[in-house]
């Protein structure tokens, strides 16, 4: 099979034609002659920043002496040098010596220069004519060598002036201080992109966090939440010491107590004892001396902060101790660790700029980066336009969204990507009979009256929206937010069950206004230990509850318990509704910088109906930093089986939205993952070969669009939802487009880039663009269109939720039993990839604690008949049938159930949201023969529609919504 990316099948015509400005600047002239490529080796090896200084010293001297004959080469800071003309080297090679004085070390003048050797060797010449042919679409292979050479040319001059991080240039001018000893620097992102007939410079404003330079004691005070160092009057606790060490480890500091000798060190750790009690062996005498006394006798310096710990710097074996007050943080050190909540909020505020402000800053950036009157560009014959590119765009019409027919307004066409639930009832509403409320705080924090007032408004709003709550006064309990969350939720579960004599469906949790760890632990326990939906609410929203907020909570609760909020008519999703089609979304999340984990999490979701309103999921853990999904074939098998059982048909077409990969990974990911999809289909049935379209979804880019006319903008000044751009700045010949599908809230809207890498379904541009845009109106927990198509969005949420579960014991590291080996083997039941058939299996006698063989799903995935209830002796009240699995509703089980390992009453109930009474026995997949099948696993997977009649179910046939089917259970 050829893996060449498909060519653009033309341009779309749907929608209203407009023009927008984009943050791309045209390269008006390109080098016509070949560019000469050299390798440079600088010894001894030093970091790229110092490498660039050494190279620049050589270039300046060579230009002055005439050794270069006026040629101005450019350098990438590592090993590559490019020139417009051949360098005057003997036999295309040369060796030079460079004297280097360290500007940061004043004593280096006395010691003399450091000698560096620079060796240049010619590698070859780059044919720039091939680039012209590629831009015209006459050749398909991307001339990466020419594009890289141009990129280095454009980056060379700014790299000499500004602090470089990746493709961005930063300056401390206008830096803003944020919490915990960090500051934000502004800068610009710059890259060069090929487009139709020309090269473009993509320029965008950027910001990143650096450590704030200055006295270490001041930084320590900020890290600990103090205003200044004067607040550090008492010794710090061990908890605070660990916090300091975690933040400051690896930082470069410079000493201030030795006059002009300002030596630099790197922090290794923070001592446990203060400077007044930290001792070391003094020279050859063997005498033990404290750091505080040593500084007093050696430097005549009395330490004001002798009660604070010391910094252990450099090689730990040499035990060099420095008091904090004699050290300063070196400027220009990037903050690599993940920002905390407060820092993140301050960064968002700092970077959030209205479109017109961002546009003006970008326009100024082309001058700030000195891309005008640049001697290096002149040397290569390159000229840059200084006006943003104006490109053609189209605004696609919004779809008509359907709600329950009994609504006063059953169908609505949103304006500017947003609507509300006024006069509307959800398409399928659940009935909530058994639930409870937990407030994580004291009664003084959350008075009972305030909670009851909120519950009353929530119940009223739910009923107006078509979600019926039979028991309006759930039991309310209080819990310590720093206490045992598992015990708290199990107690709440039992209280609800005893109060209503029915298996609880959901627990509403009221949380303090901050605290991701508490939220993560609640989700871990509810998803993987108890098996119940939870709805978290911030206290500030409870106290100031509004009907609109309660309506949003209602949407979440409804889908978590098996309902459907809204849908689009079949006529608006022809690709999905005309023939059995599954829409996949896939993502891989990697450990955050500084995280102890070395594992990545892969998530796959798949649509389970013709409205793309319900999804099932599969999850795997794989080796960290690997972007290709290693076990994709088995994940696809799971979801294809689920689709067949749910819809009664095999997918004839597959649309695969893949999130999270960069352009350099396109070929490898495409080859591996399309082959995995093919293998999955063949595994299910020999000769089964649905047509596949593979689309990459990219949000990590720097393209921005600015409306030219007021009527083409929304009230925030951004482009309108539905704005699609497919020419002027897109790939010269491949099938890609930018889509801004969401309304702007604050700042400048970021469009999503969709790039088709494989297309057996032969989409035309209008069909794919309209399908993608309409899907963005089906995000189940909002009354707004979203910025990324929901399959990719859901996959991202699934992977993020699995990351929360990683903190639980027995999940990643503790799964030693063959019944609990970690995420991989239980992912089917955890992910609830069981809209009508996922199985969570426990051995006889196991208690199921800590794994997800329960009626919960981390992704909130559908729990229909057969949805993930543990089979085995560990759950009292349930006995495993001889064959198959236990059938259940989305939110309840007929029969007895109690939380695993919890003594007390066994709860019974008539069923869940789908109204399932009793326990439905399902024949095993392998023992069934499907009518009309030709063999393979599909032949052993009788359709849900045929099977469900015996147990009293009516299940959705393809393209028909049946309210009795339990729907998506999104745990969000």
Secondary structure, 3 states (H helix, E strand, C coil): CCCCCCECCCCCCCCEEEEEEEEEEEEEECCCCCEEEEEEEEECCCCHHHHHHHHHHHHHHHHHHCCCCCCCCEECCCCEEEECCCCCCECCEEEEEEEECCCCCCCHHHHCCEEEEEEEEEEEEECCHHHHHHHCCCCCCCCHHHHHHHHHHHHHHHHHHCEEECCEEEEEEEEEEECCCEEEEEEEEEEEEEECCEEEEEEEEEEEEEECCEEHHHHHHHHCCCCCHHHCCCCCCHHHHHHHHHHHCCCEEEECCCCCCCCEEEEEEEEEEECCCCEEEEHHHCEEEEHHHHHHHHHCCCCCCCCCEEEEECCHHHCEEEEHHHEEECCCCECCCCCCHHHHHHHHHHHCCCHHHHHHHHHHHHHHCCCCCCHHHHHHCCEEEEEEEEEEEEECCCCEEECCCCCCCCEEECECCECCCCCCCCCECCEECCEEEEEEECCCCCCHHHHHHHHHHHHHHHHHCCCEECCCCCEEEEECCCCCHHHHHHHHHHHHHHHHCCCCCEEEEEECCCCHHHHHHHHHHHHHHHCCEEEEEEHHHHHCCCHHHHHHHHHHHHHHCCCECCEECHHHHHHHHCCCEEEEEEEEECCCCCCCCCEEEEEEEEECCCCCCCEEEEEEEEECCCCCCCCHHHHHHHHHHHHHHHHCCCCCEEEEEEECCCHHHHHHHHHHHHHHHHHHHHHHCCCCCCEEEEEEEECCCCCCEEECCHHHECCCCCECCCEEECCCCCCCCECEEEEECCCCCCCCCCCEEEEEEEECCCCCHHHHHHHHHHHCCCCCCCCECCCCCHHHHHHHHHHHHHHHHCCCCCCCCCCCCCCCCCHHHHHHHHCCCECCCCCEECCCCCCCCCCCCCCCCCCCCCECCCCCCEECCCCCCCCCCCCCCEECCCCCCCEEECCCCCCCCCEEECCCCCCCCCCEECCCHHHCCCCCCCCCHHHHCCCHHHHHHHHCCCCCCCCCCCCCCCCCCCCC
